[in-house]
Amino acid sequence: MSVSLAKGQNISLDKAGLPGPTPKFIVALGWDPATVPGVEFDLDAQVILLDANDKVVQMAVLDKDAKPISGDSDSFFFYNQRGDQAGAVLLSADDRTGGKVGDDETAEIDTSKIPATVQKAVFTASIHEAGKRGQNFGQVKNGFIRIVDGNTQAELLRFDLSEDASADTAMIFGELYRKDDSWKFKAIGTGTPGGLENVGRTYGVNFG
């Protein structure tokens, strides 16, 4: 049975029903943006892997086509940098409309392949070209994040966002973190102005 979380609540993935010492699961984000004829409304999901100091770690990564990129980069995964070469994280391809029923973008997670230096994974979403288009999360409804067992496809937990974020162009949906040799999920649901770059810079992401 799926566990429904409120903002600020957390739960161990083991207690949520995910079996095995090296679980694989899917983190899915969904939303319904406002529909304005002739105006594109594109939301993008991101995953950021952080160390014990809440700073982004360096990893060998994959490009938008899930092909290896030479050298190490920030473990900041989005539509142009979809995962890491070890197979710890892989984002789905970019959904540019948000018009699907159910999940809009997903991230496959294999905690057995997450380096020991990583203590937290933050799941965010941002609005592409929000400033240019005058868009914000106040125009987005039915936002949610849920975690699904990667083997059985059973939903383990879900957090439905309800906060008014009319001044915000990026949203932190939730985070996974290590504690006592297990992974826990915390429901965040906090918006931020300044978009994706503001969120990334908080964690030391280098945008060049």
Backbone as JSON Lines, residues from 0, in Angstrom:
{"i":0,"aa":"M","n":[0.84,-1.19,0.0],"ca":[0.0,0.0,0.0],"c":[0.88,1.24,0.0]}
{"i":1,"aa":"S","n":[0.55,2.21,-0.83],"ca":[1.33,3.43,-0.94],"c":[1.14,4.3,0.29]}
{"i":2,"aa":"V","n":[2.22,5.0,0.69],"ca":[2.19,5.92,1.82],"c":[2.04,7.34,1.28]}
{"i":3,"aa":"S","n":[1.07,8.08,1.79],"ca":[0.86,9.46,1.39],"c":[1.52,10.38,2.41]}
{"i":4,"aa":"L","n":[2.42,11.26,1.94],"ca":[3.17,12.13,2.83],"c":[2.64,13.56,2.78]}
{"i":5,"aa":"A","n":[2.77,14.26,3.89],"ca":[2.51,15.68,3.96],"c":[3.83,16.43,3.91]}
{"i":6,"aa":"K","n":[3.77,17.7,3.61],"ca":[4.98,18.51,3.53],"c":[5.78,18.42,4.82]}
{"i":7,"aa":"G","n":[7.09,18.14,4.68],"ca":[7.98,18.05,5.83],"c":[8.12,16.65,6.41]}
{"i":8,"aa":"Q","n":[7.25,15.74,6.03],"ca":[7.34,14.37,6.53],"c":[8.43,13.6,5.83]}
{"i":9,"aa":"N","n":[8.97,12.59,6.53],"ca":[9.94,11.7,5.9],"c":[9.65,10.26,6.28]}
{"i":10,"aa":"I","n":[10.25,9.34,5.49],"ca":[10.02,7.92,5.73],"c":[11.18,7.13,5.13]}
{"i":11,"aa":"S","n":[11.54,6.04,5.77],"ca":[12.54,5.14,5.22],"c":[11.94,4.37,4.05]}
{"i":12,"aa":"L","n":[12.7,4.22,2.98],"ca":[12.19,3.45,1.84],"c":[11.95,2.0,2.22]}
{"i":13,"aa":"D","n":[12.72,1.49,3.16],"ca":[12.48,0.12,3.63],"c":[11.1,0.02,4.27]}
{"i":14,"aa":"K","n":[10.76,0.98,5.09],"ca":[9.45,0.96,5.74],"c":[8.33,1.2,4.75]}
{"i":15,"aa":"A","n":[8.65,1.89,3.66],"ca":[7.64,2.14,2.63],"c":[7.37,0.9,1.79]}
{"i":16,"aa":"G","n":[8.18,-0.16,2.01],"ca":[7.91,-1.42,1.32],"c":[8.9,-1.82,0.27]}
{"i":17,"aa":"L","n":[10.02,-1.08,0.13],"ca":[11.01,-1.43,-0.89],"c":[11.94,-2.5,-0.35]}
{"i":18,"aa":"P","n":[11.97,-3.69,-0.93],"ca":[12.76,-4.79,-0.39],"c":[14.19,-4.77,-0.88]}
{"i":19,"aa":"G","n":[15.04,-5.52,-0.19],"ca":[16.4,-5.76,-0.67],"c":[17.4,-4.72,-0.21]}
{"i":20,"aa":"P","n":[18.68,-5.12,-0.07],"ca":[19.71,-4.2,0.4],"c":[20.19,-3.23,-0.67]}
{"i":21,"aa":"T","n":[19.95,-3.52,-1.96],"ca":[20.4,-2.64,-3.05],"c":[19.22,-2.33,-3.97]}
{"i":22,"aa":"P","n":[18.28,-1.53,-3.48],"ca":[17.02,-1.35,-4.22],"c":[17.17,-0.49,-5.47]}
{"i":23,"aa":"K","n":[16.34,-0.82,-6.44],"ca":[16.18,-0.01,-7.63],"c":[14.75,0.52,-7.62]}
{"i":24,"aa":"F","n":[14.6,1.79,-7.93],"ca":[13.27,2.36,-7.92],"c":[13.19,3.5,-8.91]}
{"i":25,"aa":"I","n":[11.99,4.0,-9.1],"ca":[11.74,5.1,-10.02],"c":[11.13,6.25,-9.24]}
{"i":26,"aa":"V","n":[11.69,7.43,-9.44],"ca":[11.12,8.65,-8.86],"c":[10.41,9.38,-10.0]}
{"i":27,"aa":"A","n":[9.12,9.59,-9.84],"ca":[8.31,10.19,-10.9],"c":[7.74,11.53,-10.45]}
{"i":28,"aa":"L","n":[7.81,12.52,-11.33],"ca":[7.24,13.84,-11.07],"c":[6.14,14.11,-12.09]}
{"i":29,"aa":"G","n":[5.12,14.81,-11.63],"ca":[4.02,15.14,-12.53],"c":[3.47,16.52,-12.23]}
{"i":30,"aa":"W","n":[2.78,17.11,-13.22],"ca":[2.23,18.47,-13.09],"c":[1.27,18.73,-14.22]}
{"i":31,"aa":"D","n":[0.42,19.73,-14.04],"ca":[-0.5,20.2,-15.08],"c":[-0.32,21.71,-15.22]}
{"i":32,"aa":"P","n":[0.43,22.17,-16.21],"ca":[0.62,23.61,-16.39],"c":[-0.61,24.26,-17.02]}
{"i":33,"aa":"A","n":[-0.72,25.57,-16.82],"ca":[-1.8,26.32,-17.44],"c":[-1.71,26.21,-18.96]}
{"i":34,"aa":"T","n":[-2.86,26.22,-19.61],"ca":[-2.9,26.15,-21.07],"c":[-3.29,27.51,-21.64]}
{"i":35,"aa":"V","n":[-2.34,28.08,-22.39],"ca":[-2.59,29.35,-23.06],"c":[-2.34,29.15,-24.55]}
{"i":36,"aa":"P","n":[-3.34,29.35,-25.4],"ca":[-3.15,29.11,-26.84],"c":[-1.93,29.85,-27.39]}
{"i":37,"aa":"G","n":[-1.08,29.12,-28.09],"ca":[0.08,29.72,-28.74],"c":[1.27,29.97,-27.84]}
{"i":38,"aa":"V","n":[1.17,29.59,-26.56],"ca":[2.26,29.81,-25.6],"c":[2.72,28.47,-25.06]}
{"i":39,"aa":"E","n":[4.0,28.17,-25.21],"ca":[4.55,26.92,-24.7],"c":[4.81,27.03,-23.2]}
{"i":40,"aa":"F","n":[4.51,25.97,-22.47],"ca":[4.76,25.93,-21.03],"c":[5.51,24.63,-20.77]}
{"i":41,"aa":"D","n":[6.82,24.76,-20.58],"ca":[7.71,23.59,-20.52],"c":[8.35,23.47,-19.15]}
{"i":42,"aa":"L","n":[7.99,22.44,-18.4],"ca":[8.61,22.17,-17.12],"c":[9.65,21.06,-17.28]}
{"i":43,"aa":"D","n":[10.73,21.17,-16.53],"ca":[11.82,20.2,-16.62],"c":[12.19,19.7,-15.23]}
{"i":44,"aa":"A","n":[12.37,18.38,-15.12],"ca":[12.8,17.78,-13.86],"c":[14.32,17.72,-13.79]}
{"i":45,"aa":"Q","n":[14.83,17.78,-12.57],"ca":[16.27,17.65,-12.34],"c":[16.54,16.79,-11.11]}
{"i":46,"aa":"V","n":[17.73,16.2,-11.09],"ca":[18.23,15.48,-9.92],"c":[19.63,15.99,-9.64]}
{"i":47,"aa":"I","n":[19.9,16.32,-8.37],"ca":[21.22,16.8,-7.98],"c":[21.74,15.9,-6.87]}
{"i":48,"aa":"L","n":[22.94,15.34,-7.06],"ca":[23.55,14.48,-6.05],"c":[24.53,15.29,-5.21]}
{"i":49,"aa":"L","n":[24.39,15.2,-3.88],"ca":[25.14,16.05,-2.97],"c":[25.97,15.25,-1.98]}
{"i":50,"aa":"D","n":[27.05,15.88,-1.5],"ca":[27.88,15.25,-0.47],"c":[27.36,15.62,0.91]}
{"i":51,"aa":"A","n":[28.15,15.3,1.95],"ca":[27.72,15.54,3.33],"c":[27.59,17.03,3.65]}
{"i":52,"aa":"N","n":[28.2,17.88,2.82],"ca":[28.11,19.33,3.02],"c":[27.07,19.98,2.12]}
{"i":53,"aa":"D","n":[26.19,19.18,1.54],"ca":[25.16,19.66,0.63],"c":[25.73,20.37,-0.59]}
{"i":54,"aa":"K","n":[26.86,19.88,-1.09],"ca":[27.47,20.42,-2.3],"c":[27.51,19.33,-3.36]}
{"i":55,"aa":"V","n":[27.33,19.74,-4.61],"ca":[27.26,18.81,-5.72],"c":[28.57,18.02,-5.86]}
{"i":56,"aa":"V","n":[28.47,16.73,-6.17],"ca":[29.64,15.89,-6.36],"c":[29.95,15.76,-7.85]}
{"i":57,"aa":"Q","n":[31.19,15.38,-8.14],"ca":[31.64,15.2,-9.52],"c":[31.5,13.74,-9.92]}
{"i":58,"aa":"M","n":[31.0,13.5,-11.15],"ca":[30.83,12.15,-11.66],"c":[31.03,12.13,-13.17]}
{"i":59,"aa":"A","n":[31.28,10.95,-13.72],"ca":[31.26,10.76,-15.17],"c":[29.8,10.66,-15.59]}
{"i":60,"aa":"V","n":[29.39,11.47,-16.58],"ca":[27.97,11.63,-16.86],"c":[27.62,11.26,-18.3]}
{"i":61,"aa":"L","n":[26.32,11.31,-18.59],"ca":[25.77,11.0,-19.91],"c":[25.1,12.24,-20.49]}
{"i":62,"aa":"D","n":[25.12,12.36,-21.82],"ca":[24.51,13.51,-22.46],"c":[23.0,13.31,-22.66]}
{"i":63,"aa":"K","n":[22.39,14.18,-23.46],"ca":[20.93,14.13,-23.66],"c":[20.46,12.86,-24.35]}
{"i":64,"aa":"D","n":[21.37,12.2,-25.06],"ca":[21.04,10.93,-25.71],"c":[21.51,9.73,-24.91]}
{"i":65,"aa":"A","n":[21.87,9.97,-23.64],"ca":[22.39,8.93,-22.74],"c":[23.69,8.33,-23.26]}
{"i":66,"aa":"K","n":[24.51,9.15,-23.91],"ca":[25.84,8.75,-24.39],"c":[26.89,9.32,-23.45]}
{"i":67,"aa":"P","n":[28.01,8.61,-23.22],"ca":[29.04,9.09,-22.29],"c":[29.65,10.41,-22.72]}
{"i":68,"aa":"I","n":[29.91,11.27,-21.73],"ca":[30.64,12.52,-21.92],"c":[32.01,12.34,-21.28]}
{"i":69,"aa":"S","n":[33.06,12.75,-21.96],"ca":[34.41,12.58,-21.41],"c":[34.64,13.51,-20.23]}
{"i":70,"aa":"G","n":[35.43,13.02,-19.25],"ca":[35.73,13.82,-18.07],"c":[34.6,13.8,-17.07]}
{"i":71,"aa":"D","n":[34.87,14.33,-15.88],"ca":[33.85,14.4,-14.84],"c":[33.13,15.74,-14.88]}
{"i":72,"aa":"S","n":[31.86,15.73,-14.5],"ca":[31.05,16.93,-14.44],"c":[30.26,16.95,-13.14]}
{"i":73,"aa":"D","n":[29.63,18.1,-12.85],"ca":[28.73,18.15,-11.7],"c":[27.63,17.12,-11.87]}
{"i":74,"aa":"S","n":[27.28,16.45,-10.78],"ca":[26.2,15.46,-10.83],"c":[24.85,16.17,-10.74]}
{"i":75,"aa":"F","n":[24.63,16.99,-11.74],"ca":[23.4,17.78,-11.88],"c":[22.73,17.27,-13.15]}
{"i":76,"aa":"F","n":[21.66,16.51,-12.98],"ca":[21.06,15.8,-14.1],"c":[19.78,16.51,-14.55]}
{"i":77,"aa":"F","n":[19.69,16.77,-15.86],"ca":[18.57,17.46,-16.46],"c":[18.47,17.01,-17.91]}
{"i":78,"aa":"Y","n":[17.69,17.69,-18.74],"ca":[17.43,17.19,-20.09],"c":[18.66,17.09,-20.98]}
{"i":79,"aa":"N","n":[19.71,17.88,-20.71],"ca":[20.93,17.8,-21.51],"c":[22.03,16.95,-20.88]}
{"i":80,"aa":"Q","n":[21.83,16.53,-19.66],"ca":[22.79,15.68,-18.94],"c":[21.97,14.7,-18.11]}
{"i":81,"aa":"R","n":[21.63,13.57,-18.74],"ca":[20.53,12.76,-18.23],"c":[20.89,11.74,-17.17]}
{"i":82,"aa":"G","n":[22.17,11.48,-16.96],"ca":[22.5,10.48,-15.96],"c":[23.99,10.35,-15.79]}
{"i":83,"aa":"D","n":[24.38,9.34,-15.02],"ca":[25.8,9.09,-14.8],"c":[26.19,7.77,-15.46]}
{"i":84,"aa":"Q","n":[27.47,7.62,-15.75],"ca":[27.93,6.45,-16.49],"c":[27.92,5.17,-15.66]}
{"i":85,"aa":"A","n":[27.87,5.31,-14.33],"ca":[27.84,4.11,-13.47],"c":[26.44,3.51,-13.4]}
{"i":86,"aa":"G","n":[25.42,4.27,-13.78],"ca":[24.06,3.75,-13.76],"c":[23.29,4.03,-12.48]}
{"i":87,"aa":"A","n":[23.75,5.01,-11.69],"ca":[23.04,5.34,-10.46],"c":[21.76,6.12,-10.74]}
{"i":88,"aa":"V","n":[21.82,7.02,-11.74],"ca":[20.68,7.88,-12.07],"c":[20.52,7.93,-13.59]}
{"i":89,"aa":"L","n":[19.28,7.84,-14.05],"ca":[18.98,8.07,-15.47],"c":[17.63,8.75,-15.58]}
{"i":90,"aa":"L","n":[17.64,9.99,-16.08],"ca":[16.4,10.73,-16.29],"c":[15.75,10.33,-17.6]}
{"i":91,"aa":"S","n":[14.43,10.38,-17.64],"ca":[13.71,10.16,-18.89],"c":[13.97,11.33,-19.83]}
{"i":92,"aa":"A","n":[13.66,11.13,-21.09],"ca":[13.8,12.21,-22.06],"c":[12.85,13.36,-21.71]}
{"i":93,"aa":"D","n":[13.17,14.55,-22.16],"ca":[12.41,15.74,-21.84],"c":[10.99,15.67,-22.38]}
{"i":94,"aa":"D","n":[10.0,15.89,-21.49],"ca":[8.6,16.04,-21.92],"c":[8.32,17.54,-21.97]}
{"i":95,"aa":"R","n":[8.11,18.08,-23.15],"ca":[8.05,19.53,-23.32],"c":[6.64,20.1,-23.24]}
{"i":96,"aa":"T","n":[5.65,19.26,-22.9],"ca":[4.28,19.78,-22.84],"c":[3.63,19.62,-21.48]}
{"i":97,"aa":"G","n":[4.0,18.57,-20.72],"ca":[3.32,18.32,-19.46],"c":[1.89,17.88,-19.65]}
{"i":98,"aa":"G","n":[1.58,17.43,-20.86],"ca":[0.2,17.09,-21.18],"c":[-0.17,15.64,-20.93]}
{"i":99,"aa":"K","n":[0.79,14.85,-20.49],"ca":[0.49,13.44,-20.27],"c":[-0.36,13.26,-19.01]}
{"i":100,"aa":"V","n":[-1.13,12.19,-19.0],"ca":[-1.86,11.81,-17.79],"c":[-0.89,11.03,-16.9]}
{"i":101,"aa":"G","n":[-0.81,11.42,-15.64],"ca":[0.09,10.73,-14.73],"c":[1.48,11.33,-14.74]}
{"i":102,"aa":"D","n":[2.51,10.48,-14.71],"ca":[3.89,10.93,-14.63],"c":[4.29,11.72,-15.88]}
{"i":103,"aa":"D","n":[5.0,12.83,-15.66],"ca":[5.51,13.61,-16.79],"c":[6.98,13.3,-17.05]}
{"i":104,"aa":"E","n":[7.8,13.3,-16.02],"ca":[9.21,12.94,-16.17],"c":[9.63,12.06,-15.01]}
{"i":105,"aa":"T","n":[10.56,11.15,-15.26],"ca":[10.95,10.16,-14.25],"c":[12.47,10.05,-14.17]}
{"i":106,"aa":"A","n":[12.93,9.52,-13.04],"ca":[14.34,9.22,-12.86],"c":[14.48,7.8,-12.32]}
{"i":107,"aa":"E","n":[15.23,6.98,-13.05],"ca":[15.54,5.64,-12.56],"c":[16.72,5.75,-11.6]}
{"i":108,"aa":"I","n":[16.58,5.16,-10.42],"ca":[17.6,5.25,-9.39],"c":[18.03,3.85,-8.98]}
{"i":109,"aa":"D","n":[19.35,3.63,-8.91],"ca":[19.91,2.38,-8.4],"c":[20.86,2.74,-7.27]}
{"i":110,"aa":"T","n":[20.4,2.6,-6.03],"ca":[21.21,3.04,-4.89],"c":[22.46,2.2,-4.71]}
{"i":111,"aa":"S","n":[22.5,1.01,-5.29],"ca":[23.7,0.19,-5.18],"c":[24.85,0.78,-5.99]}
{"i":112,"aa":"K","n":[24.54,1.71,-6.9],"ca":[25.57,2.31,-7.76],"c":[25.85,3.77,-7.41]}
{"i":113,"aa":"I","n":[25.19,4.27,-6.37],"ca":[25.45,5.63,-5.92],"c":[26.73,5.64,-5.09]}
{"i":114,"aa":"P","n":[27.71,6.48,-5.43],"ca":[28.97,6.49,-4.67],"c":[28.77,6.82,-3.2]}
{"i":115,"aa":"A","n":[29.68,6.32,-2.38],"ca":[29.6,6.56,-0.93],"c":[29.71,8.04,-0.59]}
{"i":116,"aa":"T","n":[30.31,8.83,-1.49],"ca":[30.44,10.27,-1.25],"c":[29.1,10.99,-1.34]}
{"i":117,"aa":"V","n":[28.13,10.36,-1.97],"ca":[26.81,10.98,-2.13],"c":[25.95,10.67,-0.91]}
{"i":118,"aa":"Q","n":[25.48,11.71,-0.26],"ca":[24.64,11.56,0.92],"c":[23.19,11.96,0.67]}
{"i":119,"aa":"K","n":[22.95,12.63,-0.45],"ca":[21.59,13.13,-0.69],"c":[21.35,13.29,-2.19]}
{"i":120,"aa":"A","n":[20.12,13.04,-2.59],"ca":[19.66,13.32,-3.96],"c":[18.46,14.23,-3.87]}
{"i":121,"aa":"V","n":[18.55,15.4,-4.51],"ca":[17.48,16.39,-4.48],"c":[16.73,16.36,-5.81]}
{"i":122,"aa":"F","n":[15.4,16.33,-5.74],"ca":[14.56,16.27,-6.93],"c":[13.82,17.6,-7.1]}
{"i":123,"aa":"T","n":[14.1,18.25,-8.22],"ca":[13.54,19.59,-8.46],"c":[12.88,19.64,-9.83]}
{"i":124,"aa":"A","n":[12.17,20.73,-10.06],"ca":[11.62,21.02,-11.38],"c":[11.67,22.52,-11.59]}
{"i":125,"aa":"S","n":[11.84,22.93,-12.83],"ca":[11.9,24.35,-13.16],"c":[11.11,24.61,-14.43]}
{"i":126,"aa":"I","n":[10.75,25.87,-14.64],"ca":[10.01,26.27,-15.82],"c":[10.99,26.85,-16.83]}
{"i":127,"aa":"H","n":[11.05,26.27,-18.0],"ca":[11.97,26.72,-19.04],"c":[11.57,28.1,-19.54]}
{"i":128,"aa":"E","n":[12.55,29.03,-19.55],"ca":[12.34,30.4,-20.01],"c":[11.17,31.07,-19.29]}
{"i":129,"aa":"A","n":[11.09,30.83,-17.98],"ca":[9.97,31.37,-17.2],"c":[9.92,32.89,-17.23]}
{"i":130,"aa":"G","n":[11.09,33.54,-17.08],"ca":[11.11,35.0,-17.08],"c":[10.66,35.59,-18.39]}
{"i":131,"aa":"K","n":[11.14,35.01,-19.47],"ca":[10.8,35.49,-20.81],"c":[9.31,35.36,-21.09]}
{"i":132,"aa":"R","n":[8.73,34.28,-20.58],"ca":[7.31,34.0,-20.86],"c":[6.37,34.48,-19.76]}
{"i":133,"aa":"G","n":[6.93,35.02,-18.67],"ca":[6.09,35.49,-17.58],"c":[5.35,34.37,-16.87]}
{"i":134,"aa":"Q","n":[6.01,33.24,-16.69],"ca":[5.36,32.07,-16.1],"c":[5.93,31.77,-14.7]}
{"i":135,"aa":"N","n":[5.13,31.1,-13.88],"ca":[5.56,30.72,-12.54],"c":[4.77,29.51,-12.07]}
{"i":136,"aa":"F","n":[5.14,28.97,-10.92],"ca":[4.48,27.76,-10.42],"c":[3.08,28.02,-9.89]}
{"i":137,"aa":"G","n":[2.69,29.29,-9.78],"ca":[1.31,29.57,-9.46],"c":[0.37,29.17,-10.58]}
{"i":138,"aa":"Q","n":[0.94,28.97,-11.78],"ca":[0.17,28.55,-12.95],"c":[0.25,27.03,-13.18]}
{"i":139,"aa":"V","n":[0.81,26.33,-12.2],"ca":[0.96,24.88,-12.3],"c":[0.09,24.22,-11.23]}
{"i":140,"aa":"K","n":[-0.71,23.25,-11.64],"ca":[-1.58,22.55,-10.71],"c":[-1.22,21.06,-10.65]}
{"i":141,"aa":"N","n":[-1.7,20.42,-9.59],"ca":[-1.61,18.96,-9.44],"c":[-0.18,18.45,-9.48]}
{"i":142,"aa":"G","n":[0.76,19.21,-8.92],"ca":[2.14,18.74,-8.86],"c":[2.28,17.61,-7.85]}
{"i":143,"aa":"F","n":[3.11,16.65,-8.18],"ca":[3.34,15.53,-7.26],"c":[4.7,14.91,-7.53]}
{"i":144,"aa":"I","n":[5.17,14.17,-6.54],"ca":[6.33,13.29,-6.69],"c":[5.97,11.97,-6.04]}
{"i":145,"aa":"R","n":[6.34,10.89,-6.69],"ca":[6.05,9.58,-6.13],"c":[7.22,8.65,-6.39]}
{"i":146,"aa":"I","n":[7.34,7.63,-5.55],"ca":[8.41,6.64,-5.7],"c":[7.78,5.28,-5.95]}
{"i":147,"aa":"V","n":[8.3,4.62,-6.98],"ca":[7.76,3.36,-7.46],"c":[8.83,2.29,-7.39]}
{"i":148,"aa":"D","n":[8.47,1.1,-6.94],"ca":[9.39,-0.04,-6.94],"c":[9.79,-0.35,-8.38]}
{"i":149,"aa":"G","n":[11.09,-0.36,-8.65],"ca":[11.57,-0.57,-10.0],"c":[11.32,-1.96,-10.53]}
{"i":150,"aa":"N","n":[11.08,-2.93,-9.64],"ca":[10.83,-4.31,-10.09],"c":[9.35,-4.62,-10.26]}
{"i":151,"aa":"T","n":[8.53,-4.2,-9.3],"ca":[7.11,-4.56,-9.34],"c":[6.23,-3.45,-9.91]}
{"i":152,"aa":"Q","n":[6.77,-2.23,-10.03],"ca":[6.02,-1.05,-10.48],"c":[4.97,-0.61,-9.47]}
{"i":153,"aa":"A","n":[5.03,-1.15,-8.25],"ca":[4.09,-0.75,-7.2],"c":[4.5,0.61,-6.64]}
{"i":154,"aa":"E","n":[3.52,1.48,-6.43],"ca":[3.81,2.78,-5.83],"c":[4.08,2.6,-4.34]}
{"i":155,"aa":"L","n":[5.21,3.16,-3.87],"ca":[5.59,3.05,-2.47],"c":[5.15,4.25,-1.66]}
{"i":156,"aa":"L","n":[5.32,5.43,-2.22],"ca":[4.93,6.65,-1.52],"c":[4.62,7.75,-2.51]}
{"i":157,"aa":"R","n":[3.91,8.76,-2.02],"ca":[3.49,9.87,-2.88],"c":[3.37,11.14,-2.04]}
{"i":158,"aa":"F","n":[3.76,12.24,-2.64],"ca":[3.6,13.55,-2.01],"c":[2.97,14.48,-3.03]}
{"i":159,"aa":"D","n":[1.78,15.0,-2.71],"ca":[1.08,15.94,-3.57],"c":[1.35,17.36,-3.08]}
{"i":160,"aa":"L","n":[1.87,18.19,-3.98],"ca":[2.2,19.57,-3.62],"c":[0.93,20.41,-3.56]}
{"i":161,"aa":"S","n":[0.88,21.31,-2.59],"ca":[-0.3,22.15,-2.45],"c":[0.03,23.62,-2.2]}
{"i":162,"aa":"E","n":[1.31,23.93,-1.99],"ca":[1.71,25.3,-1.64],"c":[1.55,26.25,-2.83]}
{"i":163,"aa":"D","n":[1.06,27.45,-2.54],"ca":[0.98,28.48,-3.58],"c":[2.39,28.99,-3.86]}
{"i":164,"aa":"A","n":[2.8,28.92,-5.11],"ca":[4.16,29.32,-5.48],"c":[4.11,30.32,-6.62]}
{"i":165,"aa":"S","n":[3.26,31.33,-6.48],"ca":[3.03,32.25,-7.58],"c":[4.22,33.15,-7.89]}
{"i":166,"aa":"A","n":[5.21,33.21,-6.99],"ca":[6.4,34.02,-7.25],"c":[7.59,33.17,-7.67]}
{"i":167,"aa":"D","n":[7.38,31.88,-7.78],"ca":[8.51,30.95,-7.93],"c":[8.56,30.34,-9.32]}
{"i":168,"aa":"T","n":[9.78,30.13,-9.81],"ca":[9.99,29.53,-11.12],"c":[10.74,28.21,-11.04]}
{"i":169,"aa":"A","n":[11.04,27.78,-9.82],"ca":[11.62,26.46,-9.59],"c":[11.02,25.9,-8.31]}
{"i":170,"aa":"M","n":[11.0,24.58,-8.22],"ca":[10.38,23.94,-7.07],"c":[11.22,22.74,-6.64]}
{"i":171,"aa":"I","n":[11.51,22.66,-5.34],"ca":[12.14,21.47,-4.77],"c":[11.01,20.54,-4.33]}
{"i":172,"aa":"F","n":[10.87,19.42,-5.01],"ca":[9.78,18.49,-4.71],"c":[10.1,17.63,-3.48]}
{"i":173,"aa":"G","n":[11.3,17.09,-3.43],"ca":[11.65,16.21,-2.32],"c":[13.1,15.8,-2.39]}
{"i":174,"aa":"E","n":[13.55,15.03,-1.41],"ca":[14.94,14.59,-1.39],"c":[15.06,13.2,-0.78]}
{"i":175,"aa":"L","n":[16.02,12.45,-1.28],"ca":[16.43,11.18,-0.69],"c":[17.73,11.42,0.06]}
{"i":176,"aa":"Y","n":[17.87,10.82,1.22],"ca":[19.11,11.01,1.97],"c":[19.46,9.73,2.74]}
{"i":177,"aa":"R","n":[20.76,9.56,2.97],"ca":[21.24,8.4,3.72],"c":[21.12,8.67,5.22]}
{"i":178,"aa":"K","n":[20.67,7.67,5.96],"ca":[20.65,7.76,7.42],"c":[20.6,6.35,8.0]}
{"i":179,"aa":"D","n":[21.55,6.06,8.87],"ca":[21.59,4.75,9.54],"c":[21.59,3.6,8.53]}
{"i":180,"aa":"D","n":[22.45,3.72,7.52],"ca":[22.62,2.67,6.51],"c":[21.38,2.4,5.68]}
{"i":181,"aa":"S","n":[20.49,3.36,5.59],"ca":[19.31,3.19,4.74],"c":[19.01,4.53,4.05]}
{"i":182,"aa":"W","n":[18.12,4.47,3.06],"ca":[17.72,5.67,2.34],"c":[16.34,6.1,2.81]}
{"i":183,"aa":"K","n":[16.21,7.4,3.07],"ca":[14.94,7.96,3.47],"c":[14.51,9.05,2.47]}
{"i":184,"aa":"F","n":[13.21,9.27,2.41],"ca":[12.67,10.32,1.55],"c":[12.0,11.38,2.4]}
{"i":185,"aa":"K","n":[12.25,12.65,2.06],"ca":[11.59,13.77,2.74],"c":[10.79,14.58,1.73]}
{"i":186,"aa":"A","n":[9.55,14.86,2.06],"ca":[8.68,15.68,1.23],"c":[9.01,17.15,1.48]}
{"i":187,"aa":"I","n":[9.4,17.88,0.44],"ca":[9.82,19.27,0.61],"c":[8.74,20.25,0.12]}
{"i":188,"aa":"G","n":[8.48,20.3,-1.18],"ca":[7.43,21.16,-1.72],"c":[7.67,22.64,-1.5]}
{"i":189,"aa":"T","n":[8.91,23.08,-1.67],"ca":[9.26,24.48,-1.46],"c":[9.69,25.13,-2.77]}
{"i":190,"aa":"G","n":[9.07,26.24,-3.11],"ca":[9.42,26.95,-4.33],"c":[10.52,27.97,-4.09]}
{"i":191,"aa":"T","n":[11.13,28.42,-5.18],"ca":[12.16,29.43,-5.09],"c":[12.14,30.31,-6.34]}
{"i":192,"aa":"P","n":[12.33,31.61,-6.17],"ca":[12.46,32.48,-7.35],"c":[13.85,32.31,-7.94]}
{"i":193,"aa":"G","n":[14.05,32.87,-9.1],"ca":[15.39,32.79,-9.71],"c":[15.6,31.56,-10.54]}
{"i":194,"aa":"G","n":[14.62,30.67,-10.56],"ca":[14.67,29.51,-11.45],"c":[15.73,28.49,-11.11]}
{"i":195,"aa":"L","n":[16.02,27.7,-12.12],"ca":[16.92,26.56,-11.98],"c":[18.32,26.98,-11.54]}
{"i":196,"aa":"E","n":[18.84,28.06,-12.07],"ca":[20.2,28.45,-11.73],"c":[20.32,28.83,-10.27]}
{"i":197,"aa":"N","n":[19.29,29.43,-9.71],"ca":[19.32,29.79,-8.29],"c":[19.37,28.54,-7.42]}
{"i":198,"aa":"V","n":[18.59,27.53,-7.77],"ca":[18.62,26.27,-7.03],"c":[19.99,25.62,-7.16]}
{"i":199,"aa":"G","n":[20.5,25.53,-8.4],"ca":[21.78,24.88,-8.63],"c":[22.92,25.54,-7.89]}
{"i":200,"aa":"R","n":[22.96,26.86,-7.92],"ca":[24.06,27.57,-7.27],"c":[24.03,27.39,-5.76]}
{"i":201,"aa":"T","n":[22.84,27.17,-5.2],"ca":[22.74,26.89,-3.76],"c":[23.57,25.66,-3.39]}
{"i":202,"aa":"Y","n":[23.64,24.72,-4.33],"ca":[24.37,23.46,-4.08],"c":[25.74,23.44,-4.75]}
{"i":203,"aa":"G","n":[26.19,24.58,-5.25],"ca":[27.53,24.66,-5.82],"c":[27.63,24.21,-7.25]}
{"i":204,"aa":"V","n":[26.52,24.13,-7.99],"ca":[26.56,23.74,-9.39],"c":[27.19,24.88,-10.2]}
{"i":205,"aa":"N","n":[28.1,24.53,-11.07],"ca":[28.78,25.52,-11.92],"c":[28.09,25.58,-13.28]}
{"i":206,"aa":"F","n":[27.46,26.71,-13.56],"ca":[26.77,26.88,-14.83],"c":[27.65,27.52,-15.9]}
{"i":207,"aa":"G","n":[28.92,27.75,-15.56],"ca":[29.86,28.29,-16.53],"c":[29.79,29.79,-16.65]}
